[in-house]
Amino acid sequence: MRGAGPLNVLLLSPNFPPNFQRFASALREAGATVLGVGDAPPEALDPGLRADLTEYYHLPNMADYEALYRAAAYLMSRHGRIDRLDSHSEHWLGLEARLRQDFNVFGQKPSDLEFNRRKSGMKGIFLQAGVPALPGEPIGSAGQIRDFVRREGFPVIFKPEVGVGAERVFRVDDEAQLAGVLDYPPQDYVIEKFFLGELITFDGLTDRDGGIVFCASHRVSSGIMEILTQHRPVHYFYTRDIPPLIEELGRRAVHAFRIRERFFHAEFLVGPDGACFALEINVRPPGGYSLDMMDWACDIDLYRVWARSVVCGESHFDYERKYHVAHVGRHAATRYFHGHDAVLAELAPLLVAHMPFPKVFTAAMGDYVYFLRHRDLKTLLDAVAFVEQPA
């Protein structure tokens, strides 16, 4: 923390996704000096965001680290040292960590990403913390892949060491499929035993000392890989209650990964017999409009909660999970029994919002999305089915 002056907080790409623009306004309201670096031209920024930013540096190529470093140094020369730096986005985690290290900013550094971003590193921490994880290991050679399949059997999953959702993930079910992989083993990948289970998350926010100040849990209609490859219906929903085992293992994982003053998103697979395995953990908010869904579930504002934690050091607030909240996405290429106007008319009491979704998210989350909430889970799921009913 600095002395008497306000905190300087640098946000990378503060304009995207659109709902994350609220981080800037929440920081300004909490008393911070909010700085931004992004690839969007200043004139393309939302007027409200421009007003929340004390200064914005336009950097057309955000992936150029040397240019990004110079942009941060320039802003420091004008406003003093940077106290916090974030984007809340998986895409920029590596650059954030390098900047924090180079400018001695509080928060995770590149060494932290070796175990909280790389799949093999995550697995080791889960197991050390007593959190069950599926058998898996980094890929070294064709022989090592063969040995793993011999031990664990088919099917197996191949995942990039660093990746989001089902990006570049593929499944191998038999010897014929495996033969093609053995000819050209993928680089910087892990191989993992396949487990069929329901995806349930443990999401939330920690304070400066790593204490969990908020938590919630959502369930996903299908695996992301199945949604992408089989065009299955897209919905997920936050529940009023967190399954006790998920909360126990989730809290153990958050502590083990030393998550400080950050949002987190831990994913678990739960089988029909109750067997539970940690899939991965992300040191950022869950994707899409999940933060807003948690807000709607509790009638709170997590953007402000985070900002006051950063700026004012607050570490406690009261909340109640009042509603179940669902994200229900529709694919533009799918015909539905109930048209848009019928959905609005029939489900008006449950609708919180509806909108076209940002193109970068549409494959996994739908081209058009309806957000629904209700205190009763069956009522909510009946409404989800109404939206998804095919023609």
C-alpha positions as CSV (number, residue, x, y, z in Angstrom):
1,M,0.0,0.0,0.0
2,R,1.2,3.5,-0.7
3,G,1.2,6.3,1.8
4,A,-1.5,9.0,1.9
5,G,-2.3,9.0,-1.8
6,P,-4.9,6.9,-3.6
7,L,-4.0,3.5,-5.0
8,N,-2.9,3.3,-8.7
9,V,-4.6,0.4,-10.3
10,L,-3.7,-0.6,-13.9
11,L,-6.3,-2.5,-15.9
12,L,-5.2,-4.4,-19.0
13,S,-7.9,-4.4,-21.8
14,P,-10.4,-2.7,-19.5
15,N,-13.1,-2.6,-22.2
16,F,-13.4,-6.4,-22.7
17,P,-15.5,-8.3,-22.0
18,P,-18.2,-5.5,-21.8
19,N,-19.4,-6.5,-18.4
20,F,-15.8,-6.2,-17.0
21,Q,-15.9,-2.5,-17.6
22,R,-17.6,-2.3,-14.3
23,F,-14.3,-3.1,-12.6
24,A,-13.1,0.4,-13.6
25,S,-16.1,2.2,-12.2
26,A,-16.0,0.2,-9.0
27,L,-12.3,1.1,-8.5
28,R,-13.0,4.8,-9.1
29,E,-15.9,4.8,-6.7
30,A,-13.7,3.1,-4.1
31,G,-11.1,6.0,-4.5
32,A,-8.5,4.5,-6.7
33,T,-6.7,6.1,-9.6
34,V,-7.7,3.8,-12.5
35,L,-5.3,3.5,-15.5
36,G,-5.8,1.4,-18.6
37,V,-3.8,-0.1,-21.4
38,G,-5.7,-1.7,-24.3
39,D,-5.7,-2.3,-28.0
40,A,-9.1,-0.5,-28.6
41,P,-8.7,3.1,-29.9
42,P,-9.7,5.6,-27.3
43,E,-12.6,6.8,-29.4
44,A,-14.0,3.3,-29.4
45,L,-14.3,3.1,-25.7
46,D,-17.6,3.4,-24.0
47,P,-18.0,7.0,-22.7
48,G,-18.6,5.7,-19.2
49,L,-15.4,3.7,-19.2
50,R,-13.5,6.7,-20.5
51,A,-14.8,8.8,-17.6
52,D,-13.7,6.1,-15.1
53,L,-10.2,5.9,-16.4
54,T,-7.8,8.6,-15.3
55,E,-5.6,7.8,-18.3
56,Y,-5.7,5.3,-21.1
57,Y,-2.8,4.2,-23.2
58,H,-3.6,2.8,-26.6
59,L,-1.4,-0.1,-27.5
60,P,-2.4,-1.8,-30.8
61,N,-0.4,-4.9,-30.1
62,M,-0.9,-6.0,-26.5
63,A,1.1,-9.2,-27.1
64,D,4.3,-7.2,-27.6
65,Y,5.7,-7.4,-24.1
66,E,8.4,-4.8,-24.5
67,A,5.8,-2.3,-25.8
68,L,3.5,-3.2,-22.9
69,Y,6.3,-2.7,-20.4
70,R,7.0,0.8,-21.9
71,A,3.3,1.6,-21.7
72,A,3.2,0.7,-18.0
73,A,6.5,2.6,-17.3
74,Y,5.0,5.7,-19.1
75,L,1.9,5.6,-16.9
76,M,4.1,5.2,-13.8
77,S,6.1,8.3,-14.8
78,R,2.9,10.3,-14.8
79,H,1.0,8.9,-11.9
80,G,3.5,7.2,-9.6
81,R,4.1,3.5,-8.8
82,I,1.5,0.9,-9.8
83,D,-0.1,-0.7,-6.7
84,R,-2.3,-3.3,-8.4
85,L,-2.5,-4.7,-11.9
86,D,-5.2,-6.9,-13.4
87,S,-7.4,-7.8,-16.3
88,H,-9.4,-10.6,-14.8
89,S,-8.9,-12.5,-18.1
90,E,-7.2,-15.8,-18.8
91,H,-5.8,-14.4,-22.0
92,W,-3.6,-11.8,-20.2
93,L,-2.5,-13.8,-17.1
94,G,1.0,-14.4,-18.3
95,L,1.6,-10.8,-19.2
96,E,0.1,-9.6,-16.0
97,A,2.4,-11.8,-14.0
98,R,5.5,-10.6,-15.9
99,L,4.5,-6.9,-15.3
100,R,4.0,-7.5,-11.6
101,Q,7.4,-9.1,-11.3
102,D,9.2,-6.4,-13.3
103,F,7.4,-3.5,-11.4
104,N,7.3,-5.3,-8.0
105,V,3.5,-5.2,-7.9
106,F,1.5,-7.3,-5.3
107,G,0.0,-10.4,-6.8
108,Q,0.9,-13.6,-8.7
109,K,4.1,-13.7,-10.5
110,P,5.3,-16.0,-13.4
111,S,6.5,-18.7,-10.9
112,D,2.9,-18.9,-9.5
113,L,1.6,-19.7,-13.0
114,E,3.7,-22.9,-13.1
115,F,1.3,-24.5,-10.7
116,N,-2.0,-22.5,-11.0
117,R,-2.1,-22.3,-14.8
118,R,-0.3,-25.4,-16.1
119,K,-2.4,-28.5,-15.9
120,S,0.4,-30.8,-14.6
121,G,1.3,-28.3,-11.9
122,M,-2.3,-28.0,-10.8
123,K,-2.6,-31.8,-10.5
124,G,0.4,-31.9,-8.1
125,I,-1.0,-29.2,-5.8
126,F,-4.4,-30.8,-5.8
127,L,-2.9,-34.1,-4.7
128,Q,-0.7,-32.5,-2.0
129,A,-3.8,-30.8,-0.6
130,G,-5.7,-34.0,-0.4
131,V,-8.0,-33.1,-3.2
132,P,-8.6,-36.1,-5.6
133,A,-7.4,-35.6,-9.2
134,L,-7.6,-37.9,-12.2
135,P,-4.5,-39.8,-13.2
136,G,-2.5,-37.7,-15.7
137,E,1.0,-36.6,-16.7
138,P,2.8,-34.3,-19.1
139,I,3.5,-35.9,-22.5
140,G,7.1,-36.7,-23.2
141,S,7.2,-39.4,-25.9
142,A,5.1,-41.9,-27.9
143,G,6.3,-44.6,-25.6
144,Q,5.2,-42.7,-22.5
145,I,1.7,-42.2,-24.0
146,R,1.5,-46.0,-24.7
147,D,2.5,-46.8,-21.2
148,F,-0.1,-44.5,-19.8
149,V,-2.9,-46.0,-21.9
150,R,-1.7,-49.5,-20.9
151,R,-2.1,-48.6,-17.2
152,E,-5.3,-46.6,-17.4
153,G,-7.1,-47.9,-20.4
154,F,-9.3,-46.1,-22.9
155,P,-10.7,-43.5,-23.3
156,V,-8.1,-40.8,-22.5
157,I,-8.1,-37.1,-22.9
158,F,-5.3,-34.9,-24.4
159,K,-5.2,-31.3,-23.1
160,P,-2.8,-28.4,-23.6
161,E,-0.7,-27.6,-20.5
162,V,-2.1,-24.1,-20.8
163,G,-5.6,-23.7,-22.2
164,V,-9.2,-22.7,-21.5
165,G,-12.3,-24.9,-21.6
166,A,-12.1,-27.4,-24.5
167,E,-9.7,-25.4,-26.6
168,R,-7.5,-27.9,-28.5
169,V,-8.7,-30.7,-26.2
170,F,-9.4,-34.1,-27.9
171,R,-10.4,-37.5,-26.8
172,V,-9.0,-40.9,-27.9
173,D,-11.2,-43.9,-27.6
174,D,-9.3,-46.8,-29.2
175,E,-6.1,-48.1,-30.8
176,A,-7.0,-46.8,-34.2
177,Q,-7.3,-43.2,-32.9
178,L,-4.3,-43.6,-30.7
179,A,-2.1,-44.6,-33.7
180,G,-2.4,-41.2,-35.2
181,V,-1.4,-39.5,-32.0
182,L,1.6,-41.8,-31.5
183,D,2.9,-40.8,-34.9
184,Y,3.0,-37.1,-33.9
185,P,2.8,-36.7,-30.1
186,P,1.5,-33.2,-29.3
187,Q,3.9,-30.9,-27.6
188,D,3.3,-29.2,-24.3
189,Y,0.3,-31.4,-23.6
190,V,-0.9,-33.6,-20.8
191,I,-2.6,-37.0,-21.1
192,E,-5.4,-37.7,-18.6
193,K,-7.7,-40.6,-17.8
194,F,-11.3,-39.9,-19.0
195,F,-14.0,-39.7,-16.4
196,L,-17.6,-39.2,-17.1
197,G,-19.2,-36.9,-14.6
198,E,-21.2,-33.8,-14.0
199,L,-19.2,-30.5,-14.0
200,I,-19.7,-28.6,-10.8
201,T,-17.7,-25.5,-9.8
202,F,-16.5,-23.7,-6.7
203,D,-16.3,-20.0,-7.6
204,G,-15.6,-17.0,-5.4
205,L,-13.3,-14.3,-4.2
206,T,-10.5,-14.1,-1.7
207,D,-9.2,-11.2,0.4
208,R,-5.6,-10.0,0.7
209,D,-4.7,-12.8,3.2
210,G,-6.3,-15.5,1.1
211,G,-9.5,-15.8,3.2
212,I,-12.6,-16.6,1.1
213,V,-15.1,-13.7,1.4
214,F,-17.6,-15.0,-1.2
215,C,-18.3,-18.4,-2.8
216,A,-20.9,-20.0,-5.1
217,S,-21.3,-23.0,-7.3
218,H,-22.6,-23.7,-10.7
219,R,-23.5,-26.9,-12.7
220,V,-23.0,-27.2,-16.5
221,S,-25.5,-28.9,-18.9
222,S,-22.8,-30.8,-20.8
223,G,-19.1,-30.9,-21.1
224,I,-17.7,-28.0,-23.1
225,M,-16.1,-30.4,-25.6
226,E,-19.5,-32.0,-26.2
227,I,-21.2,-28.6,-26.6
228,L,-18.6,-27.6,-29.2
229,T,-18.4,-30.8,-31.2
230,Q,-22.0,-32.0,-30.9
231,H,-23.8,-28.7,-30.7
232,R,-25.6,-29.7,-27.5
233,P,-27.8,-27.2,-25.7
234,V,-25.9,-24.6,-23.7
235,H,-26.9,-23.8,-20.2
236,Y,-25.4,-23.7,-16.8
237,F,-26.9,-22.5,-13.5
238,Y,-25.8,-21.3,-10.1
239,T,-27.5,-23.1,-7.2
240,R,-28.5,-21.6,-3.9
241,D,-26.7,-24.4,-2.1
242,I,-23.1,-25.6,-2.6
243,P,-22.7,-29.4,-2.4
244,P,-20.9,-29.9,0.9
245,L,-18.1,-32.1,-0.6
246,I,-17.5,-29.5,-3.4
247,E,-17.2,-26.7,-0.8
248,E,-14.9,-28.7,1.4
249,L,-12.6,-29.7,-1.5
250,G,-12.9,-26.2,-3.1
251,R,-11.8,-24.4,0.1
252,R,-8.9,-26.8,0.5
253,A,-7.8,-26.1,-3.1
254,V,-8.1,-22.3,-2.8
255,H,-5.9,-22.4,0.3
256,A,-3.3,-24.8,-1.3
257,F,-3.0,-22.6,-4.4
258,R,-2.4,-19.5,-2.2
259,I,-4.9,-17.4,-4.0
260,R,-4.7,-13.8,-2.7
261,E,-7.1,-10.9,-3.4
262,R,-8.4,-12.6,-6.5
263,F,-11.4,-14.3,-8.0
264,F,-11.2,-18.1,-8.5
265,H,-12.9,-20.7,-10.5
266,A,-12.4,-24.4,-9.6
267,E,-13.9,-27.2,-11.6
268,F,-14.8,-30.7,-10.3
269,L,-16.2,-33.7,-12.0
270,V,-18.8,-35.7,-9.9
271,G,-19.7,-39.2,-11.0
272,P,-23.1,-41.0,-10.6
273,D,-21.7,-42.8,-7.6
274,G,-20.6,-39.5,-5.9
275,A,-16.9,-39.9,-6.8
276,C,-15.4,-36.5,-7.2
277,F,-12.2,-35.3,-8.9
278,A,-10.7,-31.9,-9.3
279,L,-10.4,-30.9,-13.0
280,E,-8.6,-27.6,-12.8
281,I,-8.5,-24.2,-11.1
282,N,-8.4,-20.8,-12.6
283,V,-7.2,-17.7,-10.8
284,R,-9.7,-15.4,-12.4
285,P,-13.5,-15.0,-12.5
286,P,-15.4,-17.7,-14.3
287,G,-16.2,-16.8,-17.9
288,G,-19.0,-15.0,-19.7
289,Y,-21.4,-13.2,-17.4
290,S,-20.9,-15.5,-14.4
291,L,-19.9,-12.7,-12.1
292,D,-23.2,-11.0,-13.0
293,M,-25.0,-14.2,-12.4
294,M,-23.6,-14.5,-8.9
295,D,-24.6,-10.9,-8.3
296,W,-28.2,-11.7,-9.4
297,A,-28.2,-14.8,-7.2
298,C,-27.5,-12.7,-4.1
299,D,-28.5,-9.2,-5.0
300,I,-25.0,-8.0,-4.5
301,D,-22.2,-6.3,-6.6
302,L,-19.0,-8.3,-6.7
303,Y,-17.3,-5.7,-8.8
304,R,-17.6,-3.3,-5.9
305,V,-16.7,-6.0,-3.3
306,W,-13.5,-6.7,-5.2
307,A,-12.7,-3.1,-5.6
308,R,-13.2,-2.3,-1.9
309,S,-11.1,-5.3,-1.0
310,V,-8.3,-4.0,-3.2
311,V,-8.5,-0.3,-2.3
312,C,-9.8,-0.3,1.3
313,G,-8.6,-3.7,2.5
314,E,-12.2,-4.9,3.3
315,S,-12.4,-8.6,3.9
316,H,-16.0,-9.3,5.0
317,F,-19.5,-8.6,3.8
318,D,-22.8,-10.3,4.4
319,Y,-24.7,-12.1,1.5
320,E,-27.3,-14.7,1.0
321,R,-27.7,-16.9,-2.0
322,K,-31.4,-16.1,-2.6
323,Y,-31.9,-17.4,-6.2
324,H,-30.9,-20.1,-8.6
325,V,-29.6,-18.3,-11.7
326,A,-29.3,-19.8,-15.2
327,H,-27.5,-18.9,-18.4
328,V,-29.4,-20.4,-21.3
329,G,-27.8,-19.9,-24.7
330,R,-29.3,-20.4,-28.1
331,H,-27.4,-21.3,-31.3
332,A,-28.2,-19.2,-34.3
333,A,-28.2,-22.3,-36.5
334,T,-30.7,-24.2,-34.4
335,R,-34.5,-23.9,-34.8
336,Y,-36.5,-23.7,-31.6
337,F,-40.1,-24.4,-30.8
338,H,-40.6,-21.2,-28.9
339,G,-39.6,-18.0,-30.7
340,H,-37.9,-15.1,-29.0
341,D,-41.2,-13.2,-28.4
342,A,-42.8,-16.2,-26.8
343,V,-39.8,-16.7,-24.5
344,L,-40.1,-13.0,-23.4
345,A,-43.8,-13.3,-22.8
346,E,-43.9,-16.7,-21.1
347,L,-40.8,-16.2,-18.9
348,A,-41.0,-12.5,-18.1
349,P,-41.2,-13.0,-14.3
350,L,-37.9,-15.0,-14.4
351,L,-36.0,-13.0,-16.9
352,V,-33.1,-10.9,-15.5
353,A,-31.6,-10.0,-18.9
354,H,-31.2,-11.2,-22.4
355,M,-28.7,-10.2,-25.1
356,P,-26.7,-11.3,-28.1
357,F,-23.4,-12.7,-26.8
358,P,-19.9,-11.5,-27.7
359,K,-18.7,-13.4,-30.8
360,V,-15.6,-14.7,-29.0
361,F,-17.8,-16.7,-26.6
362,T,-20.7,-17.9,-28.9
363,A,-19.4,-21.3,-29.8
364,A,-19.3,-22.5,-26.2
365,M,-22.0,-20.2,-24.7
366,G,-24.6,-19.5,-27.4
367,D,-25.2,-16.7,-29.9
368,Y,-28.1,-15.3,-27.9
369,V,-28.5,-15.7,-24.2
370,Y,-31.3,-15.5,-21.7
371,F,-30.6,-15.1,-17.9
372,L,-33.2,-16.5,-15.7
373,R,-33.5,-16.7,-11.9
374,H,-36.0,-18.2,-9.4
375,R,-35.9,-19.3,-5.8
376,D,-37.2,-22.8,-6.8
377,L,-34.8,-25.0,-8.8
378,K,-37.5,-27.0,-10.6
379,T,-39.2,-23.9,-11.7
380,L,-35.9,-22.6,-13.1
381,L,-35.1,-25.8,-14.9
382,D,-38.6,-26.0,-16.4
383,A,-38.0,-22.5,-17.8
384,V,-34.6,-23.6,-19.2
385,A,-36.3,-26.5,-21.0
386,F,-38.8,-24.1,-22.4
387,V,-36.1,-21.9,-24.0
388,E,-34.1,-25.0,-25.3
389,Q,-37.1,-26.9,-26.7
390,P,-36.2,-27.7,-30.3
391,A,-38.6,-27.1,-33.2
